[in-house]
Amino acid sequence: MGTRYFAHKARGGCDTAPETQEHLRAKTIICKALKEAGWVATPEHRMTDAEGICIADVLGKRAAGASKGIAFEVQWSPQLAETTKARTARYTEHGLRSLWLMKRPMPLNSKEVPVARLVSSEGGFDVYIPNEALLRGAEYLNAKELADLEACWRRCGTLAEFVRGVVEGRFRFGLANEFEIRVTVAGVANWCYSCGAETQPATSIVLDLGYLNPDFPDILIEIHELGEVEGSLAERILESINKWLPKIGGYRLGQRKPKESQATYLANVCICGAFLSRSYIPFRSLEDRRLMEFELKTTAEDLAPFYKVIDRWCFIDQENSPLKKMLGIHGFPVPKKPLPPLHTPGPSPDAPLEKVRYLDHSD
């Protein structure tokens, strides 16, 4: 197949295991994917430094004479994290970035040592990176849980698809510098206790961090929590909601202080001036419906008051976006359920008897 393979002359014992068929097959796929992307692929690329000979499984460069490139390393046997870091440092000294594709990946999340998990499949290999559950809970998981692909890992396609994404710049660490978020506002069917008008108060907000940040979770904010968040992004979200909510739900959001309380909080305020206490709609529920959606441009710095970011490697693939987890504003996991559209409620004979009425799913 034209794949070069290095073996040194036998001189006594050797700690290096023979190259497996899986290893050879993975390198062949990487070389082919690089060439299809217009890159130059060199298997078993040898380099010399003060420590001796250093060999990269596959060296990828944009052009034959380019000074920089990417060293692709396929590690099928176990390897200590210290060894991985040391070998990565050697590639860095040669002006190369590195990417480790491991059967048993360690470390899990490091900007300096990018690592992905390689899993055998019927057609070759699939590539996986850690998801939110693994990044936040790795120290509490046992070996079986850590290996669970569905619970702790996100599939990034086949090895060939992943390599093409890497050379196209779609494998990135951390949040994008600037990106658009989609803001979804949910609400319920209700009426004002003061004027009796049929209304639709807002209950919660979900921030989707957009296609540039596919591996970061959606963020859930209860309406009263939005008033506790400082910064320009919170102000712009509130401004956008108040632009449309009076027309859609008959309310606007404003700070209110109950008579017997020293604290103020963000509440739904009817156009008649009466406000809906958070004690009546304290949590997001199955009865919530989608009130509105809009997009805002923001930055990682503006997002910081909403969410304590755990930076991680992301793989951008708009055609195969991953299913996102949802976190509450304080970092706790939230069951993610789809929000059906909100139907405008008609006249109700029992309207004066209750302060909040939820719509059934059949409405």
C-alpha positions as CSV (number, residue, x, y, z in Angstrom):
1,M,0.0,0.0,0.0
2,G,3.1,2.2,0.0
3,T,2.9,2.6,3.8
4,R,6.3,3.0,5.3
5,Y,7.1,1.1,8.5
6,F,10.1,1.5,10.8
7,A,11.7,-1.3,12.7
8,H,15.1,-1.0,14.4
9,K,17.8,-3.8,14.3
10,A,17.3,-6.2,17.1
11,R,19.8,-5.6,19.9
12,G,18.8,-7.4,23.1
13,G,15.4,-6.8,24.8
14,C,12.9,-4.3,23.5
15,D,10.0,-2.6,25.4
16,T,8.2,-1.6,22.2
17,A,5.4,-3.9,21.1
18,P,5.0,-4.8,17.5
19,E,2.8,-2.5,15.4
20,T,-0.7,-4.0,15.3
21,Q,-3.0,-4.2,12.3
22,E,-5.3,-1.7,13.9
23,H,-2.4,0.7,14.2
24,L,-1.4,0.3,10.5
25,R,-5.0,0.6,9.3
26,A,-5.5,3.8,11.3
27,K,-2.4,5.4,9.9
28,T,-3.5,4.4,6.3
29,I,-6.8,6.1,6.8
30,I,-5.2,9.3,8.2
31,C,-2.8,9.4,5.2
32,K,-5.6,9.0,2.7
33,A,-7.8,11.6,4.4
34,L,-4.9,14.1,4.5
35,K,-4.2,13.6,0.8
36,E,-7.9,14.0,-0.1
37,A,-7.9,17.3,1.8
38,G,-5.0,18.5,-0.3
39,W,-2.3,18.0,2.4
40,V,1.0,16.2,2.2
41,A,1.0,13.1,4.3
42,T,4.3,11.4,5.4
43,P,4.0,8.2,7.4
44,E,6.7,7.3,9.9
45,H,8.3,10.7,9.7
46,R,11.7,10.7,11.4
47,M,13.2,13.7,13.2
48,T,16.4,14.1,15.2
49,D,17.0,16.1,18.3
50,A,19.2,16.1,21.4
51,E,17.3,13.1,22.8
52,G,17.8,11.0,19.6
53,I,15.4,10.0,16.9
54,C,11.8,11.0,17.2
55,I,9.2,9.3,14.8
56,A,5.7,10.6,14.2
57,D,3.2,8.1,13.0
58,V,1.9,10.5,10.3
59,L,3.1,14.0,9.6
60,G,0.6,16.2,7.8
61,K,1.6,19.5,6.1
62,R,-0.2,21.9,3.9
63,A,2.7,21.8,1.4
64,A,5.8,19.8,1.1
65,G,8.1,22.7,2.0
66,A,6.0,24.0,4.9
67,S,7.8,24.5,8.2
68,K,4.8,23.7,10.3
69,G,2.5,20.7,10.4
70,I,0.6,18.3,12.6
71,A,1.9,15.1,14.0
72,F,-0.8,12.5,14.2
73,E,-0.1,9.8,16.8
74,V,-2.1,6.6,17.0
75,Q,-1.7,5.0,20.5
76,W,-3.4,1.6,20.6
77,S,-1.6,0.3,23.7
78,P,-1.8,2.0,27.2
79,Q,0.5,5.0,27.8
80,L,1.2,7.0,30.8
81,A,0.1,10.7,30.7
82,E,3.6,11.8,31.5
83,T,4.9,10.0,28.4
84,T,2.3,11.5,26.2
85,K,3.2,15.0,27.5
86,A,6.9,14.4,27.0
87,R,6.4,13.2,23.4
88,T,4.1,16.1,22.7
89,A,6.8,18.5,24.0
90,R,9.3,17.0,21.6
91,Y,7.0,17.6,18.6
92,T,6.5,21.2,19.8
93,E,10.2,21.7,19.7
94,H,10.2,20.6,16.1
95,G,7.5,23.3,15.3
96,L,4.7,20.7,15.1
97,R,1.3,20.6,16.7
98,S,0.2,17.1,17.8
99,L,-3.0,15.1,17.9
100,W,-3.3,11.9,19.9
101,L,-5.8,9.3,18.8
102,M,-6.0,6.7,21.6
103,K,-7.8,3.6,22.5
104,R,-7.6,4.6,26.2
105,P,-7.3,8.4,26.2
106,M,-5.4,10.2,29.0
107,P,-5.4,13.0,29.9
108,L,-9.0,13.8,29.1
109,N,-9.0,17.5,28.6
110,S,-5.8,19.5,27.9
111,K,-5.2,22.3,25.5
112,E,-1.5,21.5,25.4
113,V,-2.1,17.8,24.7
114,P,-5.1,17.3,22.4
115,V,-6.4,13.7,22.7
116,A,-9.4,12.0,21.2
117,R,-10.7,8.4,21.6
118,L,-10.4,6.0,18.7
119,V,-13.0,3.2,18.6
120,S,-13.0,0.3,16.1
121,S,-16.1,0.2,13.9
122,E,-17.2,-2.0,11.0
123,G,-15.9,0.4,8.4
124,G,-12.7,1.4,10.2
125,F,-12.7,3.7,13.2
126,D,-14.9,6.3,14.9
127,V,-13.6,9.2,16.9
128,Y,-15.0,10.4,20.2
129,I,-14.3,13.3,22.5
130,P,-15.4,13.8,26.1
131,N,-18.9,15.3,26.7
132,E,-20.2,17.6,29.5
133,A,-20.9,14.7,31.9
134,L,-17.4,13.3,31.6
135,L,-15.7,16.7,32.0
136,R,-17.6,17.6,35.1
137,G,-17.7,14.1,36.7
138,A,-14.7,12.1,35.7
139,E,-13.3,11.9,39.2
140,Y,-16.5,10.3,40.5
141,L,-16.9,7.7,37.7
142,N,-15.6,4.2,37.7
143,A,-13.8,2.5,34.8
144,K,-17.0,1.1,33.3
145,E,-18.7,4.4,33.4
146,L,-15.7,6.2,31.9
147,A,-15.8,3.8,29.0
148,D,-19.5,4.3,28.3
149,L,-19.7,5.8,24.9
150,E,-23.3,6.9,25.1
151,A,-23.1,8.5,28.6
152,C,-19.7,10.1,28.5
153,W,-18.5,10.6,25.0
154,R,-19.6,12.5,21.9
155,R,-19.1,10.9,18.5
156,C,-17.3,13.1,15.9
157,G,-17.7,10.9,12.9
158,T,-15.4,8.5,11.2
159,L,-11.6,8.9,11.5
160,A,-11.4,10.2,7.9
161,E,-14.1,12.7,8.6
162,F,-12.4,13.8,11.8
163,V,-9.0,14.3,10.1
164,R,-10.6,16.4,7.4
165,G,-12.2,18.5,10.1
166,V,-8.9,19.0,11.9
167,V,-7.1,20.3,8.9
168,E,-10.0,22.6,8.1
169,G,-9.7,24.2,11.6
170,R,-12.9,22.6,13.0
171,F,-11.3,21.0,16.0
172,R,-10.8,23.9,18.5
173,F,-10.2,24.3,22.2
174,G,-12.5,26.5,24.2
175,L,-15.3,28.9,23.3
176,A,-15.1,30.9,20.0
177,N,-13.9,34.5,20.5
178,E,-17.2,35.9,19.1
179,F,-20.4,33.9,18.3
180,E,-24.1,34.1,18.1
181,I,-26.4,32.6,20.7
182,R,-30.0,31.6,20.2
183,V,-32.3,32.8,23.1
184,T,-35.5,30.8,23.6
185,V,-38.1,32.2,26.0
186,A,-40.7,29.9,27.4
187,G,-44.0,30.8,29.1
188,V,-47.4,29.5,30.2
189,A,-51.1,30.3,29.7
190,N,-52.3,32.6,32.5
191,W,-54.4,35.6,33.3
192,C,-54.0,38.7,35.4
193,Y,-55.5,38.6,38.8
194,S,-56.1,42.3,38.7
195,C,-57.5,43.1,35.3
196,G,-58.5,39.6,34.3
197,A,-56.8,39.7,30.9
198,E,-55.7,36.5,29.3
199,T,-51.9,36.5,29.4
200,Q,-48.8,34.5,28.8
201,P,-46.0,35.2,31.4
202,A,-42.4,34.2,30.7
203,T,-41.1,31.4,32.9
204,S,-37.6,30.6,31.7
205,I,-34.9,31.3,29.2
206,V,-32.5,28.9,27.4
207,L,-29.3,30.0,25.8
208,D,-28.0,27.9,22.9
209,L,-24.3,28.8,22.3
210,G,-24.5,28.2,18.6
211,Y,-22.8,26.0,16.0
212,L,-19.4,27.4,16.8
213,N,-19.6,25.9,20.3
214,P,-21.3,22.5,19.7
215,D,-19.9,20.7,22.7
216,F,-20.9,23.3,25.3
217,P,-24.3,22.7,26.9
218,D,-27.4,24.9,26.7
219,I,-27.9,27.1,29.7
220,L,-31.3,27.4,31.5
221,I,-32.2,30.6,33.4
222,E,-35.3,31.0,35.4
223,I,-36.9,34.4,34.9
224,H,-36.2,35.6,38.4
225,E,-32.6,34.5,38.0
226,L,-32.0,36.7,35.0
227,G,-32.4,39.7,37.3
228,E,-29.5,38.5,39.4
229,V,-27.0,38.3,36.5
230,E,-24.8,41.3,35.8
231,G,-23.3,42.4,32.6
232,S,-24.2,43.6,29.1
233,L,-25.5,40.3,27.8
234,A,-28.1,40.1,30.5
235,E,-29.2,43.6,29.8
236,R,-29.5,43.0,26.1
237,I,-31.5,39.8,26.7
238,L,-33.9,41.7,29.0
239,E,-34.2,44.5,26.5
240,S,-35.1,42.1,23.7
241,I,-37.7,40.2,25.7
242,N,-39.4,43.4,26.8
243,K,-39.5,44.5,23.1
244,W,-41.8,41.6,22.2
245,L,-43.3,40.1,25.4
246,P,-46.0,42.8,25.8
247,K,-47.3,42.0,22.3
248,I,-47.1,38.2,22.8
249,G,-48.0,37.6,26.4
250,G,-49.4,40.9,27.8
251,Y,-46.5,41.2,30.2
252,R,-43.2,42.9,30.5
253,L,-40.3,42.0,32.8
254,G,-39.4,44.4,35.6
255,Q,-37.8,44.5,39.1
256,R,-40.4,44.3,41.8
257,K,-40.2,44.3,45.6
258,P,-43.0,42.5,47.7
259,K,-44.4,44.6,50.5
260,E,-43.1,42.3,53.3
261,S,-39.7,41.6,51.7
262,Q,-36.4,43.3,51.7
263,A,-35.4,41.7,48.4
264,T,-36.3,42.6,44.8
265,Y,-36.5,40.2,41.9
266,L,-37.4,40.1,38.2
267,A,-41.0,39.4,37.7
268,N,-43.7,39.5,35.0
269,V,-45.6,42.8,35.1
270,C,-49.0,43.1,33.4
271,I,-49.8,46.0,31.2
272,C,-52.2,47.1,33.9
273,G,-49.3,47.4,36.4
274,A,-50.0,44.2,38.5
275,F,-47.1,41.8,38.8
276,L,-47.1,38.0,38.9
277,S,-45.2,36.7,41.9
278,R,-42.5,34.0,41.3
279,S,-44.3,31.8,43.9
280,Y,-46.9,31.0,41.3
281,I,-44.5,30.0,38.5
282,P,-41.3,29.1,40.3
283,F,-39.9,26.5,37.9
284,R,-39.8,25.4,34.3
285,S,-42.4,22.6,33.7
286,L,-43.8,20.3,31.1
287,E,-46.6,22.8,30.5
288,D,-44.3,25.5,29.3
289,R,-44.5,26.6,25.7
290,R,-42.1,28.5,23.4
291,L,-43.0,32.2,23.5
292,M,-40.2,33.7,21.3
293,E,-36.7,33.1,19.9
294,F,-34.1,35.6,18.9
295,E,-30.3,35.7,18.3
296,L,-27.7,37.9,19.8
297,K,-24.0,38.3,19.1
298,T,-21.8,37.9,22.1
299,T,-18.3,36.9,23.4
300,A,-16.9,34.4,26.0
301,E,-16.3,37.3,28.3
302,D,-20.0,38.5,28.2
303,L,-21.2,34.9,28.7
304,A,-19.1,34.4,31.9
305,P,-21.7,35.7,34.4
306,F,-24.1,33.1,33.2
307,Y,-22.0,30.0,33.1
308,K,-18.7,28.8,34.6
309,V,-17.1,27.5,31.5
310,I,-15.1,24.3,31.5
311,D,-13.0,24.7,28.4
312,R,-12.8,21.6,26.2
313,W,-12.0,20.5,22.7
314,C,-14.9,21.0,20.3
315,F,-15.5,19.5,16.9
316,I,-17.6,21.7,14.6
317,D,-19.8,19.7,12.2
318,Q,-23.0,21.6,11.3
319,E,-24.4,18.6,9.3
320,N,-24.1,16.3,12.4
321,S,-24.6,18.5,15.4
322,P,-24.4,16.6,18.7
323,L,-27.3,16.4,21.2
324,K,-26.6,19.0,23.8
325,K,-26.9,18.6,27.5
326,M,-28.7,21.4,29.5
327,L,-27.3,23.0,32.6
328,G,-28.9,25.4,35.1
329,I,-27.3,28.8,35.5
330,H,-25.6,27.5,38.7
331,G,-24.1,24.5,36.9
332,F,-26.6,21.8,37.9
333,P,-27.9,19.4,35.2
334,V,-31.4,19.9,33.9
335,P,-33.6,17.3,32.0
336,K,-34.0,18.6,28.5
337,K,-37.5,18.3,27.1
338,P,-38.7,20.0,23.8
339,L,-40.9,23.0,24.2
340,P,-44.0,22.9,22.0
341,P,-45.4,26.2,20.6
342,L,-47.5,28.3,22.9
343,H,-51.2,28.3,21.9
344,T,-53.1,31.5,22.7
345,P,-55.8,30.5,25.3
346,G,-59.4,31.2,24.6
347,P,-62.0,32.5,27.1
348,S,-62.2,30.2,30.2
349,P,-65.3,30.0,32.4
350,D,-63.1,29.3,35.5
351,A,-60.7,32.2,34.8
352,P,-61.5,34.2,37.9
353,L,-61.0,31.2,40.2
354,E,-57.3,30.5,39.7
355,K,-54.3,32.7,39.2
356,V,-52.4,30.4,37.0
357,R,-53.8,28.0,34.4
358,Y,-51.6,25.6,32.4
359,L,-52.5,24.3,29.0
360,D,-52.7,20.5,28.4
361,H,-50.5,19.0,25.7
362,S,-53.6,18.3,23.7
363,D,-54.6,22.0,23.5
